Amino acid sequence: MTVSSRRWTFGVTVAVVTLTVATAACGVDIDTTPAVATPHVGLSKTDVMVGGPVEMSYTFSVAASAPPFPDDCVVFVHFRDVDGEWLWGDDHQPSIPTQQWKPGDVIEYTRTILVPRIPYVGETRVEIGIVTPSGERLPLSAPVAGSRVYAVAFLNLDLQPNGLFVVFREGWHLAERSDDGLQEWHWSADEATLVFRNPRQDVLWYLELERAEGFPEPQQVELRIGDTVIDAFSLSPSEADLRKISLTADQLGSGETVEVRLSVDRTFVPALVAGRGNSDSRELGVKVFRAFVEPIP
């Protein structure tokens, strides 16, 4: 399979190469253990912008002869470039816990992910597997990409048009990054604004955020454009929440830019939380990982 890919550093393209992808299973021992399930992954689209969303539909058809599944297995999902290098992952527990899977069951669920802002464009292979809490990978019936790792889909990553970038304007603390560089986030104050160019058409607005950890009660969050509330919700201690909001061209207004105001009902100061030993004196609201605007054709 011949494909083109590009990598860049600090926003500057450094190479354009043509590569031939070798068969993923080369050098992998044949697994003779009967498969416990057949996986399938469907994508809402195959051309995806870096930083943008894609919906992934998962189906696991459990084998008629499958033994009982261990408790709390995790579906691991790897995204790799044409050289087989790991780009990012979306490991998760399925919507129905594996201990409830029975022979002949068909397990179906959908997850929406936002692609990290990684320095790569081109064909990307999606690999999955199932791993038990003890670290054992279960045998599946699908094209082999490694030791009980299976290739299930491909997507093509491309750059996002500059005009659609969302700007963190007033009310945000400086950006922070995870150690591996794949996650970036901003902490809000009690109020903060996000701004993007008005595309003058209907859009989907994606916002991935997480609540503060300084208090046990749910945190109330509200999003407004002007005087109009476009979303209001409660954040509880859990995984990051991905909001998906449909907005009409009328809601975006007639200005050159659109300003979305985020507000929270309570903030916290890490240095004032007993027992944490944290010297951070900032007033923190919610932790926002990504904001993305996708015009609806």
C-alpha positions in Angstrom: 0.0 0.0 0.0 1.6 3.3 -1.0 0.7 6.4 0.9 2.0 9.9 1.5 2.7 11.4 4.9 4.2 14.6 6.4 5.7 15.4 9.7 6.7 18.8 10.9 8.4 20.5 13.9 7.3 23.7 15.5 4.8 24.3 12.7 7.4 24.0 9.9 7.1 21.2 7.3 10.4 19.4 7.1 9.7 16.5 4.7 7.3 14.9 2.3 7.9 11.3 1.6 6.3 8.3 0.0 6.4 5.1 2.0 5.3 1.6 1.4 3.6 0.0 4.5 4.7 -3.5 5.1 2.2 -6.2 6.2 1.5 -5.5 9.8 1.6 -9.2 10.8 5.2 -9.8 9.5 7.3 -11.4 12.2 4.3 -12.0 14.5 3.8 -15.6 15.8 0.6 -17.3 14.7 -1.9 -17.3 17.6 -3.8 -20.6 17.7 -6.0 -19.7 20.7 -9.6 -19.5 19.6 -10.8 -15.9 19.3 -13.3 -14.7 22.0 -14.8 -12.0 19.7 -14.8 -10.4 16.3 -14.2 -6.6 16.5 -15.4 -4.0 14.0 -14.8 -0.2 14.1 -16.8 2.2 11.9 -15.7 5.8 11.4 -18.1 8.8 10.9 -15.6 10.0 8.3 -12.2 9.0 7.1 -10.8 12.4 6.5 -10.2 14.0 9.9 -8.6 17.3 10.8 -5.8 17.4 13.4 -7.5 18.6 16.5 -10.9 17.7 15.1 -13.6 15.2 16.0 -14.5 11.8 14.7 -17.1 9.4 15.9 -16.0 5.8 16.3 -18.6 3.0 16.4 -17.4 -0.2 18.1 -19.0 -3.6 17.6 -17.8 -6.8 19.3 -19.5 -10.0 18.2 -18.8 -12.5 21.0 -17.9 -16.0 19.8 -20.5 -18.7 20.5 -17.7 -20.7 22.2 -16.2 -17.8 24.2 -15.4 -18.5 27.9 -16.5 -16.1 30.6 -14.7 -12.7 30.2 -12.7 -11.4 33.2 -14.1 -8.4 35.1 -13.2 -4.8 34.0 -11.4 -5.5 30.8 -10.2 -2.4 28.9 -10.5 -1.9 25.1 -7.1 -0.4 24.1 -7.1 1.7 20.9 -3.9 2.8 19.2 -3.5 5.2 16.3 -0.2 4.7 14.3 1.4 6.5 11.4 2.5 4.8 8.2 5.8 3.8 9.9 3.9 2.1 12.7 4.9 4.8 15.2 2.4 5.4 18.0 0.6 8.7 17.7 -2.0 8.6 20.5 -4.5 6.3 22.1 -8.1 6.1 23.4 -8.1 3.3 25.9 -11.5 2.9 27.5 -13.9 0.5 29.2 -16.8 -0.6 26.9 -20.3 0.7 27.6 -21.3 -2.8 28.8 -18.7 -4.2 31.2 -16.9 -7.3 29.9 -18.0 -9.5 32.8 -21.6 -9.2 31.4 -20.6 -10.3 27.8 -22.1 -13.7 26.9 -21.5 -16.1 24.0 -23.3 -14.9 20.9 -23.8 -11.3 22.2 -23.2 -8.3 20.0 -21.8 -5.4 21.9 -22.2 -2.0 20.2 -21.4 1.5 21.4 -20.0 4.8 20.0 -17.4 7.2 21.3 -16.6 10.7 20.0 -12.9 11.6 20.2 -11.0 14.8 19.4 -7.7 14.2 17.7 -4.7 15.6 19.6 -2.8 18.5 17.9 0.0 16.2 16.8 2.8 17.0 14.3 1.6 14.6 11.6 -0.6 14.4 8.6 -1.3 11.4 6.4 -2.7 7.9 6.7 -3.3 6.6 10.2 -3.9 3.0 11.2 -6.4 2.2 14.0 -5.5 -0.8 16.1 -7.5 -2.3 19.0 -7.4 -5.1 21.5 -8.8 -6.2 24.8 -6.7 -6.4 27.9 -7.5 -7.9 31.3 -6.7 -6.1 34.6 -3.7 -8.5 35.0 -2.3 -7.4 31.6 -3.3 -10.4 29.5 -4.5 -9.6 26.0 -7.4 -11.6 24.7 -7.4 -13.2 21.2 -9.7 -11.6 18.6 -10.7 -12.4 15.1 -9.3 -9.6 12.9 -6.2 -8.7 10.9 -3.2 -9.0 13.2 -1.0 -5.9 13.7 1.1 -7.2 16.6 0.9 -9.5 19.7 -2.9 -9.7 20.0 -3.2 -6.2 18.5 -5.6 -5.9 15.6 -5.8 -3.5 12.7 -9.5 -2.5 12.2 -9.6 0.9 10.3 -7.7 3.6 8.6 -8.2 7.4 8.6 -6.4 10.3 6.9 -5.3 13.2 9.0 -5.1 16.7 7.6 -4.4 20.3 8.8 -7.2 22.4 10.2 -7.9 25.7 8.3 -6.5 28.6 10.3 -9.7 30.5 10.3 -11.5 27.9 12.4 -9.1 28.0 15.4 -10.6 28.8 18.7 -8.8 31.4 20.8 -8.7 31.3 24.6 -9.1 35.0 25.3 -10.0 36.6 28.7 -10.3 34.6 31.9 -7.8 31.8 31.2 -4.6 30.8 32.9 -1.5 29.9 30.8 -1.6 26.7 28.9 -0.2 23.5 30.6 1.0 20.3 29.0 1.2 16.6 30.0 4.6 15.1 30.2 4.2 13.2 26.9 3.1 16.5 25.2 -0.1 14.9 23.8 -2.5 16.8 26.1 -2.7 20.6 26.6 -5.2 22.4 28.8 -6.2 25.8 30.2 -7.7 26.4 33.6 -10.5 28.9 33.6 -11.4 31.5 36.2 -15.0 31.9 37.2 -15.7 33.4 33.8 -13.7 33.1 30.6 -14.2 33.6 26.9 -13.5 31.6 23.7 -13.5 33.3 20.3 -13.5 32.0 16.8 -14.1 33.5 13.3 -17.7 33.5 12.3 -18.2 31.0 9.5 -21.7 32.3 8.9 -23.2 28.8 8.7 -24.5 26.2 11.1 -21.8 24.5 13.1 -21.1 21.8 15.7 -19.2 23.2 18.7 -17.1 20.7 20.7 -15.8 21.4 24.1 -13.8 18.9 26.2 -13.4 19.8 29.8 -13.0 18.4 33.3 -14.2 19.7 36.7 -12.0 21.0 39.5 -11.1 18.6 42.3 -11.3 21.0 45.2 -14.9 20.3 46.3 -17.1 17.2 46.3 -20.3 18.9 45.0 -21.1 18.9 41.3 -20.0 22.0 39.4 -22.5 24.0 37.4 -21.2 25.2 34.0 -23.0 27.6 31.6 -22.1 28.6 28.0 -23.5 31.8 26.4 -23.3 33.6 23.1 -24.5 37.1 24.0 -27.6 36.7 26.2 -28.4 33.3 24.8 -27.6 30.2 26.9 -26.3 27.5 24.4 -25.5 24.9 27.0 -25.8 24.4 30.8 -24.7 21.3 32.6 -23.3 19.7 35.8 -19.8 18.4 36.0 -19.2 15.6 38.5 -15.9 13.9 39.5 -15.4 11.5 36.5 -13.6 11.4 33.2 -13.4 14.5 31.0 -16.7 15.5 29.5 -17.0 16.1 25.8 -19.9 18.5 25.0 -21.3 18.6 21.4 -23.5 21.5 20.7 -25.4 22.3 17.5 -25.4 26.0 16.7 -27.3 27.8 13.9 -25.9 30.6 11.8 -28.5 32.9 13.5 -27.1 32.0 16.9 -23.6 32.9 15.8 -24.8 36.4 15.0 -23.6 38.8 12.3 -20.2 39.8 13.7 -16.9 38.9 12.2 -16.1 36.8 15.3 -18.1 34.7 17.7 -17.5 35.0 21.5 -18.6 32.1 23.7 -18.6 33.0 27.4 -18.1 30.2 29.9 -19.0 30.6 33.6 -18.9 28.3 36.6 -20.8 28.5 39.9 -17.7 27.9 42.1 -13.9 28.0 41.9 -11.2 26.7 44.2 -7.6 27.5 45.2 -5.4 24.4 45.4 -3.2 26.0 48.1 -6.3 26.3 50.4 -7.4 22.7 50.1 -6.4 20.9 53.2 -4.1 17.9 52.9 -3.0 18.5 49.4 0.3 20.2 50.1 -0.1 22.3 47.0 1.3 25.9 46.8 -0.8 26.8 43.7 -2.6 30.0 44.7 -4.5 30.4 41.4 -8.3 30.6 41.5 -9.4 27.7 39.2 -12.7 26.9 37.6 -12.8 24.2 35.0 -10.0 22.5 33.1 -10.6 22.8 29.3 -8.6 20.5 27.0 -10.0 21.3 23.6 -12.5 23.6 21.8 -13.3 22.9 18.2 -15.7 24.4 15.6 -16.9 22.2 12.7 -19.0 23.9 10.0 -22.0 21.8 8.9 -22.1 21.6 5.1 
